[in-house]
């Protein structure tokens, strides 16, 4: 992760910022980086529509706990249309990407189609002959790990201290409606310990570097 420069986190849903890279957001923010968390899509399932106001409130509280600046795309595309509106989705990301140096977003092989669409839109918007931006892809429990081909192969780890660990776990607590198995605070802690153990650390988050120029 950069020692300097602005970081943009692009997510499909409220709570993806916590699950994917909440500890890294906390660490970067405390080290002085400006981190913007951009919500790119609107939930379109019946449950998501019913809880949308609550989810937006949790998104705001989560970002602020982590030290990031919450932002919502305009226009906000309904998630069930995202795959068919990739050009519009990508075009909407460009002004945000132009103002940042590093982009973090979903792994392109996630089983959730909305995650795939957001990742693809970032890929299009960061074509090197248009603009060079470092792009790091994160994993999301119950999506990255549940595809037929669970091909997420991290090649970059961010070691977290106890403060970043606690910020991530606490931020997920704001999303009470989303505490399914695999996504509960206790599950998140186990994932941080697992990723940390693979590199000899107490806690870590894992990423796949998609583009790197530094």
C-alpha positions in Angstrom: 0.0 0.0 0.0 1.2 3.5 -0.7 3.2 5.6 1.7 1.6 8.7 0.2 -1.3 9.4 -2.2 -5.0 9.1 -2.1 -6.8 5.7 -2.0 -10.2 4.9 -3.5 -12.2 1.9 -2.3 -15.0 0.9 -4.7 -17.6 -1.4 -3.3 -20.9 -2.9 -4.6 -22.7 -3.0 -1.3 -22.7 -1.4 2.2 -20.6 -3.7 4.4 -18.2 -4.8 1.5 -15.8 -2.1 2.7 -15.5 -3.7 6.1 -15.4 -7.3 4.9 -13.0 -6.6 2.1 -10.4 -4.2 3.5 -11.7 -2.6 6.7 -8.5 -3.1 8.6 -6.4 -1.7 5.8 -8.6 1.4 5.5 -8.1 1.9 9.3 -4.3 1.4 9.0 -3.9 3.7 6.0 -6.1 6.4 7.5 -4.1 6.4 10.7 -0.9 6.7 8.7 -2.2 9.8 7.1 -3.6 8.6 3.8 -6.9 10.0 2.5 -9.2 7.1 1.9 -12.5 7.5 0.1 -15.0 4.7 0.1 -17.3 4.8 -2.9 -20.6 2.9 -2.9 -21.3 2.1 -6.5 -24.6 0.2 -6.6 -28.0 0.2 -4.9 -29.4 -3.0 -3.5 -32.4 -4.2 -5.6 -33.5 -7.3 -3.8 -36.7 -6.9 -1.6 -34.8 -7.2 1.6 -32.2 -4.8 0.5 -34.7 -2.2 -0.6 -36.6 -2.5 2.7 -33.4 -2.0 4.7 -31.7 0.5 2.4 -31.9 3.6 4.7 -30.6 1.5 7.6 -27.8 0.2 5.4 -26.8 3.6 4.3 -26.6 4.8 7.9 -24.5 1.8 8.8 -22.2 2.5 5.7 -21.6 6.1 6.9 -20.9 4.9 10.5 -18.6 2.2 9.3 -16.5 4.4 7.1 -16.1 7.0 9.8 -15.1 4.4 12.4 -12.5 3.1 9.9 -11.3 6.6 9.1 -12.5 6.7 5.5 -14.7 9.3 3.8 -18.0 7.8 2.7 -19.3 8.6 -0.8 -22.2 7.4 -2.9 -22.1 7.3 -6.7 -24.4 9.5 -8.7 -26.2 8.1 -10.4 -26.5 5.1 -8.2 -27.2 2.1 -10.5 -29.4 -0.7 -9.3 -27.4 -3.8 -8.8 -29.6 -6.1 -11.0 -28.8 -3.7 -13.9 -25.0 -3.4 -13.2 -23.9 -6.2 -15.6 -25.9 -4.7 -18.5 -24.8 -1.2 -17.8 -21.0 -1.6 -17.5 -20.3 1.3 -19.7 -22.3 3.7 -17.6 -21.0 2.2 -14.4 -17.4 2.5 -15.6 -17.9 6.1 -16.9 -19.3 7.0 -13.5 -16.2 5.8 -11.7 -13.7 7.6 -13.9 -14.0 11.1 -12.2 -13.4 9.4 -8.8 -10.4 7.3 -10.1 -8.9 10.4 -11.7 -8.7 12.0 -8.2 -7.0 9.0 -6.6 -3.7 7.2 -6.9 -4.6 3.7 -5.7 -7.9 1.8 -6.2 -9.1 -1.2 -4.1 -12.1 -3.2 -5.2 -13.6 -6.7 -5.5 -11.9 -9.8 -6.8 -13.2 -10.3 -10.4 -14.0 -14.0 -9.7 -16.4 -13.4 -6.9 -19.6 -15.5 -7.1 -21.7 -12.4 -6.6 -22.6 -10.8 -10.0 -22.6 -7.3 -8.5 -19.1 -7.7 -7.3 -18.0 -9.0 -10.7 -19.6 -6.0 -12.4 -17.9 -3.4 -10.1 -14.6 -5.2 -10.5 -15.0 -5.2 -14.3 -16.0 -1.5 -14.3 -12.8 -0.6 -12.4 -10.8 -2.7 -14.9 -12.2 -0.8 -17.8 -11.7 2.6 -16.1 -8.1 1.8 -15.3 -6.9 0.7 -18.7 -3.2 1.7 -18.7 -3.3 3.6 -22.0 -6.0 5.8 -20.5 -4.8 6.2 -16.9 -2.3 4.3 -14.7 -3.6 3.5 -11.3 -2.5 0.8 -8.9 -5.4 -1.6 -8.4 -5.6 -4.1 -5.5 -8.4 -6.7 -5.3 -9.8 -7.9 -2.0 -11.8 -10.9 -0.9 -15.3 -10.9 0.6 -16.4 -13.8 2.8 -19.4 -15.7 1.4 -18.6 -14.5 -2.1 -15.0 -14.9 -3.0 -14.8 -18.2 -1.2 -18.0 -19.8 -2.6 -17.4 -19.8 -6.4 -17.0 -23.1 -8.2 -13.4 -22.1 -8.9 -12.2 -20.4 -5.7 -9.3 -18.9 -7.6 -8.4 -15.9 -5.3 -4.7 -16.1 -5.0 -3.3 -13.3 -2.8 0.1 -11.9 -3.6 0.1 -9.0 -1.1 -0.7 -8.9 2.6 -1.3 -5.9 4.9 -0.2 -6.7 8.4 -2.6 -5.2 10.9 -2.1 -4.1 14.5 -4.7 -4.5 17.2 -6.3 -1.1 16.6 -7.0 -1.9 12.9 -8.3 -5.3 13.9 -10.7 -3.7 16.4 -11.8 -1.0 14.0 -12.7 -3.7 11.4 -14.6 -5.8 13.9 -16.4 -2.8 15.4 -17.3 -1.4 12.0 -19.0 -4.7 11.0 -21.1 -4.5 14.2 -23.0 -1.5 12.7 -24.4 -3.9 10.1 -26.6 -6.0 12.4 -28.9 -7.0 9.6 -26.0 -8.6 7.7 -24.6 -10.9 10.4 -24.9 -14.1 8.5 -22.6 -17.1 9.2 -19.2 -16.2 7.8 -19.8 -12.5 8.1 -20.2 -12.0 11.9 -17.7 -10.1 13.9 -16.3 -13.3 15.4 -15.9 -14.8 11.8 -14.1 -11.7 10.7 -11.6 -12.0 13.6 -10.9 -15.6 12.6 -10.3 -14.6 9.0 -7.8 -11.9 10.1 -6.0 -14.5 12.2 -6.0 -17.0 9.3 -4.5 -14.5 6.9 -2.0 -13.4 9.5 -1.0 -17.0 10.3 -0.1 -17.6 6.6 2.6 -14.9 6.8 3.7 -15.3 10.4 1.7 -12.3 11.8 -1.1 -12.0 14.3 -3.6 -10.3 11.9 -3.6 -9.5 8.2 -5.7 -8.8 5.2 -4.9 -10.3 1.8 -5.1 -8.8 -1.7 -4.4 -9.7 -5.3 -2.5 -7.0 -7.1 -4.1 -6.5 -10.5 -2.1 -3.4 -11.6 1.1 -2.0 -10.1 3.3 0.8 -11.4 5.3 2.0 -8.4 
